[in-house]
Amino acid sequence: MFENYTAIPFVKGSAAVLGGILFLYVLIRGVYLAFFHPLSRIPGPKLYAFTDLPYLYYLLRGEWPYRHRQLHDQYGPVVRYTPNDVSFTTANAWRTIYGHRIGASAHIAAFPKDPKGYRPPLTGDPNIVLTNDEDHRRHRRVLAHAFSEKALLGQESIMRHYVDKLISRLGERAKLGGSNAVVDLARWYNFTTFDMVGDLSFGAQFGCLDSGGYHPWVATIFDDIRLITVDETLRRHPLLNALVWSLVPKRWLASRLEHLERSRAAAMKRVESGSMGREDFMSYILRHNTDGEDGKPSDGPTLTPGEIVENANILIIAGSETTATLLSGATFHLLTHPDKHGRLVREIRGAFATEADITVTALGQLKYLNAVLKEALRMYPPIPGALPRTVTGAGEVIDNYWISGGTTVGVPHWAACQSEFNFHNPDEFVPERWIADERDAAYENDNRAVSQPFSVGPRNCLGKNLAYAEMRLILAKVLWHFDLELLPESRDWNKQKIFVVWEKGALNVKLTRAVRG
Ligand code: HEM
């Protein structure tokens, strides 16, 4: 007992010494990082070069893209925002970081995805987004068949089925009138794109539009997305594991596993039923997996059953929240700019004699509709942050700065598109800036190549054409059928938190059936 008492001052003293050593280590390391590290000449606040804690603070609060924009506004197009992360807001950086690069004598691979920013697949089987570059080529070649021009034409009937259902459900609400004609359009867009992509990926029926609510499976996806920022924090600071997980709602973790199980079951069921003569994603994937003689695996690249499950899982997430987000943003900006809204309505209602004439191909020709979508992608990109990549080899010059090998680099899409260095009146919704023969001279020098919402290079969005087709069809049909009015409670709708994707609140809109002359 006495021995224990005499040990206390010694233990206290040792703890103080250890604490002191740790403090000195952190201080010396921080000073080195901020003032002597190879990246120390890159603009940015010294505190952010000292430690990544300010970045993680804003990230976990859902405010990082806003802070990131402020830093670029203050320091210019190149900013070091943690000891090892540098971001760029130029068109040249998009090409250097994400594009195919041609070296002096040979092709150089694009920078690989940074493992800090991407969590490994839960099943252990790789998917197209998370796999390494070599396997990625195989995944992309198999999946590309499902996104070809031919496939898109075949998928139009599935798309139209869900868009018609959306219009019919909204029509029921409009008919009721009064407060019943007020709907949260952000939710209805989500119902539509989830139903659509669930059917296209698995032949699964989520039934969101029928029930007017989220299928439990879809609800798990939102929880899963919410975990992405937590995951990143832990990959940066594994020692915080126990603390952070104790703060995270247990429901989020359960949801992740549930989502995985549901995807696995649905994908396997769909695989077992074969090509089925349907024109969904899976029919293309399966056809090209077994197009050898007698139904044997093809000589070309193929995917394992585990990889098919993982990819179906990814397609649901990549292909639903993104398009619904953009449609919500476009609708919000149109309804807060009545002149732009009016012009688009006139274009759509004037272009077609009957609803049956509204096809994906015809919509591709509508000048103002396409300018509205581009401007909405600039103002409210579904993936607002930077997609992180790692600089390979000894390093690389990007935008005249030497960036050493191992540094994480990226272009934060929203910050780049809201920058006065790139766009005149960056906070203003001006679709005309995308129309060459209509824009004011002041917009002539806009750096339009900086807006790359689908990314560029070998790992850019595979679903871009499908996304445009969906977005044009849904927005055009909604505006063809209904007059829309934004309710006062949604006037600040775009002031949202961002946890990798925007945390969309209710976009309350009053619907009235359009009267055609
Ligand atoms: C407005 C809608 C969309 C936007 C803004 C968007 C954006 C993106 C971006 C930025 C990436 C690159 C991700 C990275 O580098 O990690 C990506 C990848 C991808 N997207 Fe989209 N996306 C949209 C819609 C869709 C749709 C509808 C689908 C399919 C149903 C889809 C399927 C994919 C796939 C498969 C990849 C991975 C491509 C690869 O790694 O080779 N996306 N998307």
Boltz pocket constraint, residues with backbone or C-beta under 6 A from the ligand:
constraints:
  - pocket:
      binder: B
      contacts: [[A, 128], [A, 129], [A, 140], [A, 197], [A, 315], [A, 318], [A, 319], [A, 320], [A, 322], [A, 323], [A, 326], [A, 381], [A, 382], [A, 383], [A, 387], [A, 452], [A, 453], [A, 454], [A, 455], [A, 458], [A, 459], [A, 460], [A, 461], [A, 462], [A, 463], [A, 464], [A, 466], [A, 467]]
      max_distance: 6.0
